[in-house]
Amino acid sequence: VQLVESGGGLVQPGGSLRLSCAASGFTFSRAAASWYRQAPGKDRDLVAGIYSAGMTTYADSVKGRFTISRDNAKNTLYLQMNSLKFEDTAVYYCEAHYNGYDYWGQGTQVTVSS
């Protein structure tokens, strides 16, 4: 099982980024998948999740700004991030829950700075 994130980088406040997570080694379409983030000195927190049937959930802090989606044909999870704020700066991790196990990617850094 492998999850590989990409798309992080440096962006100004108010800007946008799209994160991608390429999944392999399991049946991605049957997995619940999520994005988490961890800022320095803080816990890893759920940002957004999407179930295999497509239902989504979001942290209050990102509602209306972030959109999680998946392309099961491409085995890829996405996170569209708009109106980025300083406080969105963190390492973002992709997570998949499949057959009772949780799998994690290596993370991608998102830095919001002027």
HELIX and SHEET records of a PDB file:
HELIX    1   1 PHE A   28  ARG A   30  5                                   3    
HELIX    2   2 PHE A   86  ASP A   88  5                                   3    
SHEET    1   A 4 GLN A   2  SER A   6  0                                        
SHEET    2   A 4 LEU A  17  SER A  24 -1                                        
SHEET    3   A 4 THR A  76  MET A  81 -1                                        
SHEET    4   A 4 PHE A  66  ASP A  71 -1                                        
SHEET    1   B 6 GLY A   9  VAL A  11  0                                        
SHEET    2   B 6 THR A 108  VAL A 112  1                                        
SHEET    3   B 6 ALA A  90  TYR A  98 -1                                        
SHEET    4   B 6 ALA A  32  GLN A  38 -1                                        
SHEET    5   B 6 ARG A  44  ILE A  50 -1                                        
SHEET    6   B 6 THR A  56  TYR A  58 -1                                        
SHEET    1   C 4 GLY A   9  VAL A  11  0                                        
SHEET    2   C 4 THR A 108  VAL A 112  1                                        
SHEET    3   C 4 ALA A  90  TYR A  98 -1                                        
SHEET    4   C 4 TYR A 101  TRP A 104 -1                                        
END                                                                             
